[in-house]
Amino acid sequence: MSDKLKSLDDLFQEQLRDLYSAETQLTKALPDMAKEARDPRLQQAFDQHLIETKNQVARLEQIGRGLGLELSGHTCKAMQGLVAEGKETIAEDATDEVKDAALIAAAQRVEHYEIAGYGTAAHYALRLGHTESAELLRQTLQEEQATDTLLNNLAKNYINAKAM
């Protein structure tokens, strides 16, 4: 984090930079996860979320433009760690079924991080009177929650059972 955080607006801007970095990193990681997934529905979920993630990056860029804020130049260390864990999952020597369950677990960690980040940023935006930004952030939050639910349903309804 920056050492110049003196107001909620400063914190909001820092959160936007962090989310932008996180989403940018994820656009590079999702294709590898989709390629590694063996279950067609899981592959499709990762492919669909890549499309959503690219749209989420575009939304953040729209917010940045509207606020006159440069979003690049910051690195989200939390997402770096989550992506690194995802790469470790991909490298594991596991059966296809167990690998798919592990990929879901890794992806849900990412989703939970993003849900927390977007929920916080949307609240800050609303508090600061950035209603358009708040709406865009809530739209992304809803997508992240839907992806988490989809992954959870895939795991609970059959992938985890196949991994036993």
N, C-alpha and C positions, 0 to 999 in steps of 0.2 A: 504494500500500500504506500501511497504517497505520504510524505511528511507534511503536506500542506492541507490537511483536512481540518478546516475551521468551521464548516457549516454542513448542514444536511445536504445542501446543493453540491458541495465538494464531494461528499460521500456518495451521492447519487451518481455523479459523473464517474467516480472511481468504480462504482458497481457496473456501470454501463461498459466501461473499458474491460473490466474483468469478464463480463458476459460475452463481449465481442471476441475476446481472445479464446474463451472456452469454446464458443461455437465454431470459430475458425479451426481450432485444433480438432474438433469433432468431425468436421467435414473431411478431414484427412484420415481419420481413424475408422469411420463407418464403412467405407468400401472394403477394408480388410476384414472387418467383422462379418459383413455380408458374404464375402468370399469364403470365409471359414465355416460359416453356418451350414449344416447339412440338411436341416429341416426346411422345406420350401416356404412354409409360412413364416419361419423366423428370418430367412433370407429376404422375403418380401417386406417384413416389418423393418428390417435394417435399411433396405433400399428406399422404402417410403419415408423413413425418418431422415435419410440423407437429403431428400428433396425438401422436406420440411425445414431441416436445419439450414439449408441454403437460403430459404425464404426468411428464416429467422435472422440470419446474418443481414439480409437486405433490410429487414425491419429495423434492426439496430442501426444500420447505416442511415436509414431515413430519420430515425430519432436523433442521431448525431448531427446530421445536416440541419435539422430543425432547431437544435440547440447551439449550433456553431461549435460543435465539439469534435475534436479529432479522436477517434476511438483506437487507432492502431498505436503500437509502441509499448503496450503493456503485455505482460505474460501472466496468464492465470496458472499459478503453480498447482492449484488443486486439480485442475483438468489435466495438467501434465502428469500428475501422479495417477489419476484415474485412467488415462490413456496408456500409461506404462503398465498398469495392472492388466488392462485389456490385452496388451501385447504379450504379457506373461501367460495369460489365459490361452491366447492363440497358440503359443509355443508349447503348451502342455501336451504331454503324450497321454491322450485319453481316447476312449471310444467316442464315436460320433454323437451318441446320445448324451454322454456326460459332458462333452465339449459344448453341445448346444445349451445344456443347463447352465454351464459355467459362463457362457457368453451372455445369457440372459441376466445372470447375477451381476456381471460386470457392467452391462448396459443399464441395469436398474440403479446401480450406484451413481452412474452419470446422470440419469434422469432425476434422481432425488436431489443431487447437487443443483441441477438446473432449476428444479421446482423451487427450491429454497431461494436461489438467486433471483429468479423472475418475480416471485411473490414479494420479496423485499423491495426490489427495484420499482415494481408497480405501485407499491404503497408510498415509497418516497416520491415518485412522480406525481401521484395524486395529492400528497401533502404539499408539494411545492407548486401546485397549480398547473402542472404539465399534463392536462387531461388527454391530449392526443397521444402523448408518449405512454401514459398509463394504459390507455386502451390497447395500443400496440403490444405493450408488455404483457397485458392480461391475455391477449390472443395467443401469444407464444406460451404463456403459462398453461393455458388450456390444452395446447398441443402436447406439451411435455407431460401433462397429467394423463392425457389420452394414450400416449405412447407407453407410459409406465403401466397403465391398466392393461393395455394390449399384451405387453411382455409378461405381466403377472398372470394373465389368463392363459397364455401359451404355456407358461411354466406349470401352473396348477392343473390345467385341464388335461395335459398329456405329456409334455416333454420331461418333466421331473419323474413321472411314472415310468417312462421309457428308460430313463437313466438308472433306474434301480437295478 
